[in-house]
Amino acid sequence: MDVAIIGGGLGGLATAIALRKQGISVQIYERARELRAIGAGLTVAPNGLKALSAIDPAIVARLLELGSQNRRFQLRKAGGELIAALATTYMDRYGQPALNILWSNLQQTLVGFLPADCIHLNHRLIGIERAAGNPALHFDGRDPVAADLVVGADGINSAVRQAIINDGPPRYAGRLSWRGVIRCQHPSLLPDEVTFFAGDGKNFAVFDVGGGLTFWSATALWPEPPASGDAAAVRFRVTEAFAGWTPPIPEILAATPPEEIVERPIEDRAPLTHWSSGPVTLLGDAAHAMVPSLGQGANTAFEDAWELSQSLASQPTIEAALLHYEQSRIPRTLVIHARSADQGSRYYEADNEVFSRSILEQATAGQREFEDWMYGYTP
């Protein structure tokens, strides 16, 4: 079987590793000219680490060397007043920690588990031809490529999704986000700790991501995405949004070079009842992009990667494998999508045909019960 993965992000890389473990031939096609570092960190939650460990335990062993395990959590008001402080119990409860890590360290770790010749950069997909035989992939300025199976792991603006679903652009969730990574010394920035500041429709989170680095992420209600992405304008917006907030927020913003502040609109996509069309399927944000209130984007992509590999290894045909993959993944991602939407204050239609009663009941479960269900995922 020859599989073409569109997208060399975290989900695409993990999928390639998982499929190769099953003896499946894989090629990744990425539109970027290089796999370069971006100014971001993320949390690989227990469920994501368990999926990666199922793919290859050596991946997790390497990530634990690079990142910072979240051992303490603080919740504070915008003025600094402490609301709650607690020691986390992820390892005891779920068998894996919550690991805060640089996005680029995670990306490079995954790249290191693949041969260099299976990743093809500067390949922008412009169409998928499925008239007869295997799908033919058409890239801008490149020769067509045929494959037995195409996996769209190309993110929220997926070209593969548009080729098979054609549901237009993502939905703006009414909020703007900023993030950056710095090396900053401040008495309140402690190792292995996450601090979350909240107030007035805004929040600012600070994470230790290992190696003496701090990742920060901020969000604020915003009527519509700004027209200008100029670095100075971005710095002005985030500084104004969090003016007067408690230290270390002013110090963190001042220490981040304007050109290294990443500004993005918060978006999601309407959930789907199917992800596949013939031998073409979706994975990660291309399939189930959700607002980041639960931090589950990459983690659910890692689950997708593992379960797609198992479906292809266990089922007699590609059609049967994709049906099995969808049946195992869609109900779970619908629950996480709905919970993310609810906690992210994005309205969704409770009677939408996509959301069955059982999915809504699980999505609105108590916090402890929901976390046990989400983080207790067992590949």
C-alpha positions in Angstrom: 0.0 0.0 0.0 1.3 3.5 -0.9 0.0 6.3 1.3 0.4 10.0 0.5 0.0 12.3 3.5 -0.7 15.9 2.7 0.8 18.1 5.5 4.0 17.8 7.4 2.7 19.1 10.7 2.6 17.2 13.9 -0.4 15.0 12.9 1.1 14.2 9.5 4.5 13.3 10.9 3.0 11.1 13.7 0.8 9.3 11.1 3.8 8.6 8.9 5.7 7.0 11.8 2.6 5.0 12.8 2.0 3.7 9.3 5.6 2.8 8.7 5.6 0.8 11.9 2.9 -1.3 10.1 5.1 -1.8 7.1 3.1 0.7 5.0 4.9 2.8 2.4 4.4 6.5 3.2 5.3 9.8 1.5 4.6 13.2 3.1 4.0 16.3 0.9 4.3 19.6 2.7 3.6 23.0 1.1 6.3 24.9 3.1 9.8 25.3 1.7 11.3 24.3 5.0 10.2 22.8 8.3 11.1 25.9 10.4 10.7 26.7 14.1 7.7 28.8 15.1 7.3 30.8 18.3 5.0 28.5 20.1 4.7 25.8 22.8 2.0 23.3 23.5 0.9 20.8 26.1 1.0 17.2 25.1 -1.7 15.8 27.4 -1.7 12.3 28.9 -3.9 11.0 26.1 -1.6 12.4 23.4 1.5 10.9 25.1 -0.3 7.5 25.4 -1.0 7.6 21.7 2.6 8.5 20.8 3.9 5.8 23.2 1.7 3.3 21.4 3.2 4.4 18.1 6.8 4.2 19.5 7.7 4.5 23.2 11.1 6.1 22.2 9.2 9.2 21.0 7.8 9.8 24.5 11.2 9.0 26.1 12.8 11.7 24.0 10.0 14.3 24.6 10.3 13.8 28.4 14.0 14.8 28.1 13.1 18.0 26.2 10.0 19.3 27.9 8.7 20.3 31.3 6.2 18.2 33.2 3.4 20.2 34.6 3.6 19.6 38.3 1.8 22.7 39.6 -1.0 24.9 38.4 -2.0 28.4 39.5 -5.2 30.4 38.6 -5.0 34.1 39.3 -7.0 37.2 38.5 -5.8 39.9 36.2 -4.5 41.9 39.3 -2.6 38.9 40.5 -4.9 37.7 43.3 -4.7 34.0 43.8 -7.9 32.0 43.0 -6.5 28.5 43.3 -3.1 26.7 43.4 -2.7 23.0 43.3 -0.3 20.2 42.6 -1.2 18.2 39.5 -1.8 14.5 39.6 -1.8 13.5 35.9 0.9 10.8 36.2 -0.9 9.1 39.2 -4.3 9.2 37.6 -3.5 8.5 33.9 0.0 7.0 33.7 1.4 9.9 31.7 2.1 13.6 32.7 1.0 16.7 31.0 4.2 17.8 29.1 4.8 21.4 28.1 7.2 21.6 25.2 8.3 23.8 22.4 6.4 23.1 19.2 9.6 23.0 17.2 11.2 20.4 19.6 8.2 18.2 19.2 8.3 18.6 15.4 12.0 17.8 15.2 11.6 14.8 17.4 9.0 13.4 15.1 11.1 14.2 12.0 13.9 12.3 13.6 11.9 9.1 13.5 11.4 9.3 9.7 13.8 8.9 6.8 14.6 12.2 5.1 13.6 11.0 1.7 9.9 10.5 2.7 9.3 14.2 3.4 8.8 16.3 0.3 8.8 20.1 0.9 7.5 22.9 -1.4 4.6 20.7 -2.6 1.4 22.8 -2.7 -1.6 20.6 -3.4 -3.9 22.1 -6.0 -6.2 19.2 -6.8 -7.1 15.5 -6.4 -8.2 13.6 -9.4 -10.3 10.5 -8.6 -12.0 9.8 -12.0 -10.5 6.3 -12.4 -8.0 4.1 -10.5 -6.0 5.4 -7.6 -6.2 9.1 -6.6 -3.8 11.3 -8.5 -2.4 14.3 -6.6 -1.7 17.5 -8.5 0.8 19.9 -7.0 1.7 23.4 -8.2 4.6 23.1 -10.7 5.1 19.4 -9.9 4.4 16.1 -11.6 1.3 14.3 -10.5 1.6 11.6 -7.8 -0.5 8.5 -7.5 -1.3 6.8 -4.2 -3.6 4.0 -2.9 -4.7 6.2 0.0 -4.5 10.0 0.6 -4.6 11.3 4.1 -5.3 15.0 4.5 -3.4 16.2 7.6 -3.0 19.7 6.3 -4.6 21.7 9.1 -7.6 23.9 9.5 -7.3 25.4 6.0 -7.0 21.9 4.5 -6.8 21.7 0.7 -7.8 18.0 1.0 -10.9 18.8 3.0 -12.0 21.3 0.3 -11.4 18.7 -2.4 -13.7 16.2 -0.8 -16.0 18.2 1.5 -15.8 21.8 0.1 -17.3 23.5 3.1 -15.5 26.8 2.7 -13.3 28.7 5.2 -13.1 28.1 9.0 -15.4 29.9 11.4 -14.1 32.8 13.4 -14.8 32.3 17.1 -14.8 36.0 18.0 -11.4 36.0 19.8 -7.8 36.8 18.9 -4.8 35.0 20.2 -1.1 35.9 20.7 1.8 33.8 21.7 5.5 33.8 22.1 8.6 32.1 23.6 11.2 33.9 25.6 14.0 33.4 28.0 12.8 35.4 31.0 13.9 35.5 34.6 11.2 36.5 37.1 10.6 35.4 40.7 7.1 34.2 39.9 8.2 32.0 36.9 8.9 28.6 38.6 10.0 25.4 36.9 7.4 22.8 36.0 4.6 25.3 36.6 1.7 26.7 34.7 0.0 30.0 35.7 -3.3 31.1 34.2 -4.5 34.7 34.6 -8.1 35.6 33.7 -10.3 38.6 33.8 -12.6 40.8 31.7 -13.0 38.3 28.8 -9.3 37.8 28.5 -6.7 35.3 29.6 -3.0 35.0 29.7 -1.2 31.7 30.3 2.4 31.2 31.2 4.1 27.8 30.7 7.6 26.5 31.5 8.5 24.5 28.4 12.0 23.3 29.5 15.5 24.5 28.7 14.9 27.7 30.7 12.3 28.9 28.2 8.9 30.3 28.9 5.9 30.0 26.5 3.1 32.5 26.9 -0.3 32.5 25.3 -3.0 35.2 25.4 -6.5 35.5 24.1 -9.1 38.4 24.1 -12.5 38.9 22.7 -12.2 40.7 19.3 -15.0 41.6 17.0 -13.2 40.6 13.8 -9.7 39.7 12.8 -7.4 42.7 12.3 -6.5 43.8 8.8 -2.9 44.5 9.6 -0.4 41.9 10.6 2.5 44.3 10.9 4.8 43.4 13.9 4.5 46.8 15.5 0.7 46.7 15.2 0.6 43.2 16.7 2.8 44.3 19.6 0.5 47.4 20.2 -2.7 45.3 20.2 -1.5 42.7 22.7 0.1 45.3 24.9 -3.0 47.4 25.0 -5.2 44.4 25.6 -3.2 43.5 28.7 -2.3 47.0 29.9 -2.4 47.2 33.7 -2.2 43.4 34.3 -0.1 42.1 37.1 3.6 41.1 36.7 5.1 39.2 35.1 2.8 39.9 32.2 4.3 43.4 31.3 7.8 42.0 31.7 7.0 39.0 29.4 5.5 41.2 26.7 8.4 43.7 26.9 10.9 40.8 26.6 9.3 39.4 23.5 10.6 40.9 20.2 7.6 42.3 18.2 8.6 40.1 15.1 8.4 37.0 17.3 4.9 37.6 18.6 2.5 35.2 16.7 -1.0 36.6 16.3 -3.8 34.4 15.1 -7.6 34.5 15.0 -9.2 31.7 17.0 -11.2 29.6 14.6 -12.8 26.2 14.3 -14.8 24.2 11.7 -18.2 22.7 11.8 -18.1 19.1 12.9 -18.6 16.4 10.3 -20.4 13.1 10.3 -17.9 11.6 7.8 -14.2 12.3 7.0 -13.7 10.2 3.9 -14.5 10.1 0.3 -13.3 6.9 -1.5 -9.6 6.4 -0.7 -9.2 9.9 0.7 -9.6 10.7 4.3 -8.9 13.5 6.9 -7.0 13.7 10.1 -6.3 16.2 12.9 -7.4 19.8 12.4 -8.4 19.0 8.8 -11.0 16.6 10.2 -12.1 18.2 13.5 -10.5 21.7 14.0 -11.7 23.0 17.4 -11.2 26.1 19.5 -8.1 25.5 21.8 -9.8 25.9 25.1 -8.9 22.3 26.0 -5.6 22.2 24.2 -6.6 19.0 22.4 -5.7 19.8 18.8 -2.4 18.0 18.6 -3.4 15.3 21.1 -6.4 14.2 19.2 -4.3 14.2 16.0 -1.9 11.8 17.7 -4.9 9.6 18.6 -6.1 9.7 15.0 -2.6 8.7 13.8 -2.5 5.6 16.0 -6.0 4.5 15.2 -5.7 5.0 11.5 -2.6 2.9 11.5 -4.4 0.1 13.4 -7.4 0.3 11.1 -5.3 -0.1 8.0 -3.4 -3.0 9.6 -6.4 -4.9 10.8 -9.0 -4.4 8.1 -9.2 -6.3 4.8 -9.6 -3.3 2.5 -9.0 0.4 2.5 -12.7 1.1 2.4 -13.3 -1.1 5.5 -10.3 0.5 7.3 -11.6 4.0 6.7 -15.0 3.0 8.0 -13.5 1.5 11.1 -11.3 4.6 11.5 -14.3 6.9 11.3 -16.4 4.8 13.7 -13.6 4.9 16.3 -12.7 8.5 16.0 -15.7 10.6 15.1 -17.8 10.1 18.3 -14.8 10.9 20.5 -13.8 14.0 18.6 -17.4 15.2 18.5 -17.5 15.2 22.3 -14.1 17.0 22.6 -15.2 19.5 19.9 -18.5 20.2 21.8 -16.7 20.6 25.2 -14.1 22.9 23.6 -16.8 25.0 22.1 -18.7 25.2 25.4 -15.6 26.2 27.5 -14.5 28.5 24.7 -17.9 30.3 24.8 -18.7 29.5 21.2 -22.3 28.9 20.6 -23.2 25.7 18.8 -26.7 24.3 18.0 -27.5 21.7 20.6 -30.0 20.1 18.4 -27.7 19.9 15.4 -27.9 16.4 13.8 -24.2 15.9 14.3 -24.5 16.0 18.1 -26.4 13.0 19.4 -27.8 13.0 23.0 -25.1 10.7 24.2 -22.4 13.0 22.8 -23.9 16.1 24.4 -24.3 14.3 27.7 -20.6 13.3 27.7 -19.5 16.8 26.6 -21.4 18.4 29.5 -20.2 15.9 32.2 -18.6 17.2 35.4 -15.0 18.3 35.1 -13.4 15.4 36.9 -15.5 12.9 35.1 -14.8 14.5 31.7 -11.0 14.6 32.4 -11.0 11.0 33.4 -12.8 10.2 30.1 -10.5 12.4 27.9 -7.1 11.7 29.5 -7.9 8.1 30.3 -7.9 7.3 26.6 -6.1 3.9 26.2 -4.8 3.0 22.7 
